[in-house]
């Protein structure tokens, strides 16, 4: 059906667990920044947001349009209510070179936004992964999160 993100990131987690690369990980929450060089102990957890963006559900078969051009496949949601709005997968010689994902969730009540989150996820195998998340909760306000893992 569509590119299987769940299986891909499950396999990546297993591969990365085995190779145990050193990663410089930077995490920013609002204006608080921390950076460490480390070995990731749980790759499944680390890449979970990517795997959770999988769109391979039978009910969603007609909910995404697919376009392919020069090794780049784009999956675009036809319904703005779906969490995963688009996925871009770039392959070269059959190997994944880049995955970009945009997720958006919004909950309203009586026309007022109660909760809204946007996620920009990017993954370049053996190079870098990024998670950019902006979240609004009516009673709490805005929070921003940024995680970057750079393979050494």
Phi, psi and omega per residue, in radians:
X1 nan -1.604 3.100
X2 -1.907 3.004 3.046
X3 -1.021 2.279 -3.041
X4 -1.571 1.544 -3.132
X5 -1.058 -0.724 -3.089
X6 -1.033 -0.863 3.130
X7 -1.161 -0.699 -3.134
X8 -1.055 -0.855 -3.089
X9 -1.312 -0.416 2.992
X10 -1.130 -0.800 3.118
X11 -1.157 -0.703 3.104
X12 -1.093 -0.738 3.124
X13 -1.041 -0.771 3.129
X14 -1.136 -0.745 -3.133
X15 -1.121 -0.775 -3.113
X16 -1.236 -0.575 3.073
X17 -1.089 -0.714 -3.125
X18 -1.216 -0.765 -3.096
X19 -1.398 -0.378 3.060
X20 0.837 1.020 -3.112
X21 -1.241 2.694 3.017
X22 -1.423 2.313 -3.064
X23 -2.237 2.325 2.973
X24 -1.602 1.939 -3.044
X25 -1.900 2.213 3.095
X26 -2.016 2.269 3.108
X27 -2.193 2.293 3.116
X28 -2.223 2.208 3.032
X29 -2.110 1.981 -2.999
X30 0.954 -1.892 -3.129
X31 -1.943 0.107 3.137
X32 -1.615 2.126 -3.057
X33 -2.085 2.446 3.073
X34 -2.463 2.424 3.140
X35 -2.359 2.354 3.136
X36 -2.497 2.636 2.987
X37 -1.837 2.164 -3.005
X38 -2.751 3.004 2.971
X39 -1.725 2.213 -3.141
X40 -1.278 2.199 -3.102
X41 -1.437 -0.562 -3.072
X42 -2.283 1.569 -3.106
X43 -1.171 -0.571 3.109
X44 -1.053 -0.766 3.111
X45 -1.182 -0.700 -3.103
X46 -1.096 -0.651 -3.082
X47 -1.814 0.252 -3.055
X48 -1.030 -0.736 -3.136
X49 -1.057 -0.597 3.100
X50 -1.159 -0.864 -3.126
X51 -1.114 -0.623 3.136
X52 -1.188 -0.234 3.140
X53 -1.506 0.116 -3.128
X54 -1.024 2.362 -3.101
X55 -1.923 0.191 -3.115
X56 -1.441 1.308 3.039
X57 -2.193 2.329 -3.106
X58 -0.917 -0.635 -3.117
X59 -1.173 -0.347 -3.103
X60 -1.730 0.134 -3.073
X61 -0.916 -0.705 -3.123
X62 -1.700 0.149 -3.058
X63 -1.623 -0.038 -3.129
X64 -2.343 2.440 2.987
X65 -1.680 2.617 -3.096
X66 -2.163 2.275 3.028
X67 -2.311 2.467 -3.127
X68 -2.263 2.340 3.117
X69 -2.687 2.128 3.063
X70 0.873 0.868 3.078
X71 1.421 0.053 3.139
X72 -1.985 2.125 3.104
X73 -1.941 2.271 -3.136
X74 -2.057 2.251 3.068
X75 -1.923 2.102 -3.084
X76 -2.128 2.257 -3.140
X77 -1.182 2.436 3.060
X78 -1.632 -0.107 -3.107
X79 -2.205 2.113 -3.105
X80 -1.216 -0.185 3.112
X81 -1.406 -0.259 3.116
X82 -1.276 2.456 -3.113
X83 -1.089 -0.919 -3.111
X84 -1.483 1.956 -3.069
X85 -1.542 -0.638 3.012
X86 -2.737 2.691 3.060
X87 -2.344 2.343 3.061
X88 -2.108 2.200 3.130
X89 -2.136 2.120 3.090
X90 -1.868 2.214 3.101
X91 -2.123 2.616 3.050
X92 -2.404 2.191 -3.104
X93 0.928 0.663 3.091
X94 1.421 -0.082 -3.131
X95 -1.800 2.455 3.110
X96 -1.216 2.238 3.114
X97 -1.925 -0.427 -3.083
X98 -2.820 2.425 2.998
X99 -2.294 2.231 3.064
X100 -2.117 2.400 -3.113
X101 -2.378 2.419 3.019
X102 -2.171 2.107 3.105
X103 -2.015 2.534 3.106
X104 -2.566 2.284 3.090
X105 -2.308 2.401 3.138
X106 -2.512 2.311 3.078
X107 -2.136 2.222 3.130
X108 -2.147 2.747 3.057
X109 -2.490 2.120 -3.109
X110 0.951 0.679 3.082
X111 1.403 0.019 3.130
X112 -1.893 2.407 -3.137
X113 -1.294 2.134 3.066
X114 -1.605 -0.659 -3.053
X115 -2.648 2.386 3.051
X116 -2.625 2.379 3.089
X117 -2.449 2.467 3.016
X118 -2.182 2.459 3.121
X119 -2.285 2.256 3.005
X120 -1.995 2.024 -3.098
X121 -2.048 2.385 3.064
X122 -2.429 2.497 -3.091
X123 -2.479 2.173 3.030
X124 -2.119 1.926 -3.054
X125 -0.906 2.340 3.096
X126 1.041 0.330 -3.136
X127 -2.267 -1.130 -3.052
X128 -2.796 2.620 2.929
X129 -2.355 2.530 -3.119
X130 -2.371 2.480 3.054
X131 -2.273 2.039 3.080
X132 -2.047 2.142 -3.061
X133 -2.336 2.336 3.075
X134 -2.166 2.242 -3.028
X135 -2.288 2.392 3.051
X136 -2.178 2.212 3.021
X137 -2.150 2.170 -2.996
X138 -0.825 -0.821 -3.074
X139 -1.458 -0.248 -3.077
X140 -1.864 -0.655 -3.102
X141 1.840 -2.707 -3.056
X142 -1.636 2.531 2.978
X143 -2.366 2.455 3.039
X144 -2.153 2.502 -3.135
X145 -2.310 2.468 3.093
X146 -2.502 2.172 3.075
X147 -2.206 2.291 3.096
X148 -2.307 2.180 3.058
X149 -1.966 2.039 -3.118
X150 -1.910 2.058 -3.130
X151 -1.260 2.248 -3.134
X152 -1.488 nan nan
